[in-house]
């Protein structure tokens, strides 16, 4: 299994330091937004020829790892 570290980089000189697919300016954020909007992996690959299935999977793994590291405190319900 490939790790997200092979595919995802963050460099302050590229896309203001947002995590991107290595060798591209395609952000993890863009991939997540497009998938959340209903685009298929196949549509993403067609629209962005430099992407690979493994890179998309790495972006998803990266997002999961980032969320796992966050602590979420739910808001108290209003009385």
Kinemage of the C-alpha trace (Angstrom):
@kinemage 1
@onewidth
@group {chain A} dominant
@subgroup {mainchain}
@vectorlist {calphas} color= white
{ca unk a 1} P 0.000 0.000 0.000
{ca unk a 2} L 1.337 3.430 -0.956
{ca unk a 3} L 1.485 6.070 1.714
{ca unk a 4} L 0.308 9.622 1.234
{ca unk a 5} L 3.869 10.781 1.985
{ca unk a 6} L 5.002 9.576 -1.445
{ca unk a 7} L 2.426 11.702 -3.226
{ca unk a 8} L 1.577 14.681 -1.021
{ca unk a 9} L 3.915 17.611 -0.420
{ca unk a 10} L 3.554 20.987 1.216
{ca unk a 11} L 5.849 23.792 0.152
{ca unk a 12} L 5.262 27.454 1.049
{ca unk a 13} L 6.250 28.383 -2.520
{ca unk a 14} L 3.574 26.164 -4.098
{ca unk a 15} L -0.101 27.037 -3.662
{ca unk a 16} L 0.704 28.984 -0.457
{ca unk a 17} L 1.842 25.796 1.259
{ca unk a 18} L -1.403 23.859 0.819
{ca unk a 19} L -0.880 20.103 0.481
{ca unk a 20} L -0.598 19.225 -3.209
{ca unk a 21} L 0.048 16.175 -5.338
{ca unk a 22} L 3.823 16.069 -5.830
{ca unk a 23} L 4.904 17.484 -9.176
{ca unk a 24} L 1.605 19.326 -9.684
{ca unk a 25} L -0.322 22.304 -8.376
{ca unk a 26} L -3.366 20.100 -7.715
{ca unk a 27} L -4.341 20.508 -4.071
{ca unk a 28} L -5.749 17.828 -1.799
{ca unk a 29} L -8.515 20.348 -1.126
{ca unk a 30} L -9.461 20.472 -4.824
{ca unk a 31} L -9.633 16.691 -5.041
{ca unk a 32} L -11.857 16.487 -1.958
{ca unk a 33} L -14.122 19.292 -3.190
{ca unk a 34} L -14.593 17.691 -6.589
{ca unk a 35} L -15.344 14.263 -5.137
{ca unk a 36} L -17.746 15.811 -2.598
{ca unk a 37} L -19.501 17.635 -5.447
{ca unk a 38} L -20.180 14.313 -7.141
{ca unk a 39} L -17.381 14.033 -9.660
{ca unk a 40} L -16.141 10.511 -10.154
{ca unk a 41} L -12.538 9.420 -9.923
{ca unk a 42} L -12.646 8.777 -13.663
{ca unk a 43} L -13.799 12.369 -14.301
{ca unk a 44} L -10.986 13.694 -12.110
{ca unk a 45} L -8.430 11.615 -13.971
{ca unk a 46} L -9.765 12.814 -17.313
{ca unk a 47} L -9.797 16.468 -16.268
{ca unk a 48} L -6.317 16.311 -14.719
{ca unk a 49} L -4.071 14.052 -16.821
{ca unk a 50} L -1.168 14.349 -14.353
{ca unk a 51} L -3.249 12.734 -11.608
{ca unk a 52} L -3.178 9.012 -10.995
{ca unk a 53} L -5.529 6.768 -9.097
{ca unk a 54} L -2.798 6.255 -6.503
{ca unk a 55} L -2.425 10.025 -6.042
{ca unk a 56} L -6.181 10.421 -5.492
{ca unk a 57} L -6.122 7.594 -2.951
{ca unk a 58} L -3.156 9.268 -1.255
{ca unk a 59} L -5.092 12.546 -1.059
{ca unk a 60} L -7.974 10.746 0.644
{ca unk a 61} L -5.587 9.000 3.042
{ca unk a 62} L -3.890 12.319 3.805
{ca unk a 63} L -7.241 13.930 4.634
{ca unk a 64} L -8.196 11.006 6.869
{ca unk a 65} L -4.853 11.230 8.690
{ca unk a 66} L -5.269 14.988 9.157
{ca unk a 67} L -8.758 14.554 10.598
{ca unk a 68} L -7.630 11.733 12.854
{ca unk a 69} L -5.070 14.093 14.383
{ca unk a 70} L -7.678 16.784 15.138
{ca unk a 71} L -9.614 16.878 18.349
{ca unk a 72} L -13.206 17.950 17.840
{ca unk a 73} L -15.211 19.412 20.674
{ca unk a 74} L -18.937 19.476 19.884
{ca unk a 75} L -20.813 22.673 20.657
{ca unk a 76} L -23.213 22.557 23.564
{ca unk a 77} L -26.843 22.474 22.506
{ca unk a 78} L -28.748 25.687 23.051
{ca unk a 79} L -31.281 25.411 25.862
